[in-house]
Amino acid sequence: MRYKAIILDVDGTLVAHGEPSARPAVAGMVRRVQALGVKVVIATGRTYYAMNTSILGGIKPDYAVCANGAQVLDEGGNLLASEDFTPEEMYALVDYFEDYDYPLAFCFSDSYYVYVEFEKMRRFYKSVTGHEEFVRDGEDQDRHLRDMPFGAFGILPPEAVEDFAARYGHLGLQFVPYHPGYYDINRAGTTKAVGVKKLMERCGWKADELLSMGDNDNDVPLMKLVGRSWCMANGSDAAKAAASAIAPPVTEEGVAAALRQEFFPHEF
């Protein structure tokens, strides 16, 4: 078989923005491919607990690359690798976001904890994902005393990202846009591609044995890494340019269409 694994983004790829889960046709096609013996890897900006089987429409991934590559987990949710913030990096984010009352949430091992502007962040997360059960009030700012976060999410204008870089550029923190004004924040060098490389080493996979599907700028390094990649028609310009092929939009169940073409072409 040509592919040993398929690597799938969640928001904007498997799950349409504003919908609570992957559609049955999409989840069903992923399971059909998995039944062929192909491993399923979810590579997402979400944390592991925010991409459970309900959100994935019943898909049970073999591996997960979460928080844009900051964590790699196996099928049982056991942590294989983690790239955690240092105290200096975390405190710089808190100080800056507090100065301007920009909403800021950190990804911890059990939930998102919002350190700045909890209500604004909760409302945003529910409106975009249909879920809010993973978002907790962390404005007492003591959750990191148990363990450090491995990612963050911030809402701030693009010019503020430039201002943060001017003040704290020596830290190398990456602001990856989810939409303009909404950013996943990771340590320097953390990408989905880096997380997938760790799985390649662990599983013995080669790049040309992997197929990826995504829609946004944070999928671009992964698209360039693997042998073949698809971008949803609703994807960013950068993702479309990096992909090998363009699938129908997520609202037209593009993942199902692309996987059918790759694995079941006789059905066309």
N, C-alpha and C positions, 0 to 999 in steps of 0.2 A: 504494500500500500504506500502511496506517495507521501502522505502526511502521517506523522506520529502524534501530533497534537494540534488542536485549534485553540487560539488565544483570543478571547472575546472581551471587549469593553462592555460596561453596563449602560450607563446613562447616555442616551442618544444613539445607542447601538442595539443592545438587547432590549432596553426599556425606553419607551418614548417619554420625553419630558412631561411631567405632570401625571403620568400613569403610575399606578402602584406596583405593577409587576410586568414581567415579560408576557407577551401575548401567547396563547396556547399554540398557535402555528409555529412560532419561533422556538419556544421551549421544546415542542415535540420534535422539530427537525434537529435541534442540538442533541437530544436524546437518541435519535436515530443514528446520528454520526457516532456518538459515544458507543452505541451498541456494536459498531463495527470494530471496536477495539482502539479507537482513536481517543487519546486523552483530551479532556476539556480543562483549559486553564482560564480562569477569570482574571483579567488584568484591569484594574479599576482605580479611580481616585477614592472610592469608598473604602471604609474599613471593613474588616471581615464580618463583624456583626451587622453591618448595614447592607449586606448583600446575601442574606439568608435565602433558603430555598423558596420561601413565599415570594420574595421580591424577584427571584430568578424563575418563577413559574414552575418550580419543581425540579429544575436542573440541579444536579449534585456534582459540582466540579471536582476533578481529581486534585487540582492545585489552585491556589489563589495568590495573585500578586496584588497587594492592596496598598492604598495610600500612595498611588503612583510609584510603586516599587519599594516603598519603605519597609514593607513586611512581605514575607513569603511564607505561605502555610500549606500544609498537606490537606488531604480530603477530610481528616478529622478535626481540622482547625488547629493542629499542633504547629507551633511557631518554628520555622526552619531558619529564618534570618530576620533581623530587625535593625533599622538604622534610626536610632533615637536622637532627639534633640539634646544638645548639651544645655546645662543651665544658662549659660551666657546667651545662647541663641533664643531660648524660650523667653527669658526676661527682656531681651531687646524687643521682641514682638509685643509682649504685654505693655511695656512702657510706651511704645509708639502708639499702639491702638488706643490705650487709655487716654493719651494726650488729646486725641481727636474724637473720642467716643465712636470709633469704628468697631463694628461687631467682629469678635474673634473667638473661634472655637479651636480646641486642641483635640487631637485624636489620641485617646488613651486606650488601654487594653480592654475596657469594658463598655465605653460609650464616648460620644463627643461631649466634652465639658466646655461650656461657653464661659470664658473668663471676662468678656466685655460685651455688654448689650445683649443679654440673654433673650429677651422677648423678641427683639428684631431678628435675631438669628433663628429662633424657633419658628417664627412665622415664615421666614424665607424657606427654611428646610422643608416645612410641611407643604408649602405651595409648589415647590419644585419636584419633590419626591413622593408626596402623598403620605409621608410618614413623619412622625415627630418623636417616636418612642426611644430613639437613640440619642436624643439631644437633651442634655441635663444642665441645670443651672450650676455653673461652677464659679460664680462671681465671688465666692469666698476665697478663691484662688489658692486652694491647698491640696487639690487632687494630685499634683506633681510630687507631693511629699511621699507618696506610695511608690510610684514609678514614673519615669519620664515619658512625655508624649513622643510619638513617632511621626506626627504630621500636624498640620493646622489648616484652617480654612478662614479666610478673612474677606470682609466686604469693605472695599475702599475704592476711591476713584483712581484711575490709572496714573494721574500725576502724583498721587501719594505714594505709589510704588516707587517712582523715581526718587521721591524725597527720602523714603526709607533707605533706598540704596545709597543715597548720598551720605546718610548718617551711619549706616551699619553695613556698608558694602563689603567690609573686611570679613564679614561672617559668611558671605557667599550664598545666603538663602535664596531659594528659587521661588518666584511667584508665577505659577502657571495658570493662565486664565481659563476658568470654566465658562464664563461669559465676561464681556468687558465689565470691570468693576467687582468681579467675584473670582477669588483666587484660591487654588490649592497652594499650600506653602510647604516646601520640603528642604531638607539639607542639600548642600551643594553636591551635584553629581548623582542625585537620586532620580531615577527614571524607571518607567515600566520595563524598558529594555534591559536595564541593569538587573532588575529582579528576575526577568526571564533568563538572562545569562546564567544566573545561579541555578535555575532549574535545568538548563541545558547541561551544565556540569554535573549535576546530580543524576540526571536521567540518561545522559549520553546522547542527547538529541543534537542534530546538526541543523543549521539555519534553514537549509532547503527542505527539511522535513517538517517545517512549521508554517502554519497559516494563521494570520491575524486579521481581526476586524475591529475597526474603531471609527471615530468621527471627529476627533478634536486634536488640538495641537499637542496635547500630552501623549497622543498615540504615535506621533511622527517618529521618534527614535526607534520604537518597536517595529513600525512598518518598514523602516530602513534595515532593521536587523534580520528579519525573517525572509524566507524564500519567496513568499507570496502574501499580499495583503489586499484587503478590501476596505474602502471607505464608504460609509453611507452617503447617499446623495445630499443629505442634510448636513454633511460635515463641513469643517472649516476649509478654507482655501489651501492652507498648508497641508492638512491631512489628505486632501484630494490629490495634491501634487505629489505627495510621497507614496501613495498607494499604487498597487499594480492594476487595480480595477475599481470601478465604481458600482456599488449595489444600489437598489432602490432605497428610498428613505426609510427610517425606522418606522414611520407611521404607515408604511406599506409593507412591513415585515421583511425588510431588506436582508436580514441575516438568514432567514429561511430561504429566500430566493438564491442568495449566493451559495449557501451550503448545498442546495439542491443541484446547482450548476456544477459545483466541484465534485460532489460525491455520488449524485444520482442523475447524471446528464440524460440517461435514457428516458427519464420521466418528462422531458420537454417535448 
